[in-house]
Amino acid sequence: MGDVEQFGGLPGGIDLVEEDGGPVLRLRGEVDSLVVAAWQATAPTVGRAPVAVDVSAATFLDCRGLRLLVRATETTRRSGQVPELRRPSRTVRRMVEVAGAAPLFATVP
């Protein structure tokens, strides 16, 4: 759907893909302010909020990247579902925990 992939030397990327259970936000590389800004400038209009965030290929997540995850999945939480945080690295999991956002997701190893 939407793809920001190392444009202009960006260190990471974000995709929104449709899976059987619903939309999934996929992050890869270093998801920092520049990557998030590029994503927001090109992000597709989504009918449904992501039901999961796959961070298995993400090596770093800054506060703006974390804010994107929380906001993108807010509607899913309001509907009574707990969005999945799929395969976070130790670094990404620690960022989510330190920020106090871990209870907002069901972590899937």
C-alpha positions, -999 to 999 in steps of 0.1 A, spaced: 0 0 0 24 27 12 61 24 11 90 46 22 122 27 15 155 43 20 146 74 -1 174 100 0 194 78 24 167 73 50 178 47 75 146 27 75 111 23 62 75 17 69 49 -3 49 12 -9 54 2 -44 42 -30 -63 42 -30 -97 59 -58 -121 67 -64 -106 101 -63 -70 88 -39 -42 81 -3 -46 95 22 -18 98 57 -31 91 88 -12 102 124 -19 92 157 -4 99 160 27 120 126 43 123 134 79 133 118 113 128 129 115 92 114 81 83 81 89 101 79 123 83 85 106 50 58 80 58 33 106 69 39 126 37 31 95 15 9 73 37 -22 59 21 -56 66 35 -65 36 55 -101 24 60 -92 3 90 -65 8 117 -36 -16 118 -43 -47 140 -6 -54 144 28 -38 141 56 -60 128 89 -47 141 109 -78 134 131 -59 109 133 -27 129 167 -20 146 158 13 162 127 32 172 128 68 184 101 86 203 84 98 171 84 62 157 68 50 190 42 78 188 33 66 153 28 30 165 6 42 194 -15 66 173 -19 43 143 -33 15 165 -55 37 187 -87 29 168 -80 -8 171 -77 -4 209 -109 17 210 -127 -12 193 -118 -35 222 -89 -53 205 -53 -52 217 -30 -47 187 0 -70 184 36 -59 185 53 -86 165 88 -99 171 104 -68 186 142 -67 190 155 -62 225 162 -25 217 127 -19 203 111 -37 232 131 -17 257 120 16 241 84 6 242 87 -5 279 107 26 290 80 48 274 53 30 293 36 19 261 40 -19 266 5 -24 281 -10 -10 248 2 -40 228 2 -78 230 38 -86 224 43 -116 201 78 -130 202 
